[in-house]
Amino acid sequence: MATNLLISDIEPDLVAALAERAAQHGRSAEEEHREILRLALQRQGRPDAQVLLARARELRAMLSPQVFFAREIDAAKRAGRK
């Protein structure tokens, strides 16, 4: 059974950060709050594979598609060792 949760006296900068995070994830503020709570409570036990997969897909979608060739990877590794 769903129930309501009310949290009072939230700092304005925290409210703004939550709204920004919700927008980044394409969710409503309320859905973002629920997801944050779900994730925080799931961390107490074994992580849910579906949640991890969804997060990995979100992160991958934020990256620009780019193809690297072996010679470019090798050159970057050599440059990092100097």
Helices and strands as residue ranges (DSSP letters): H 12-25, H 29-42, H 49-62, H 70-80
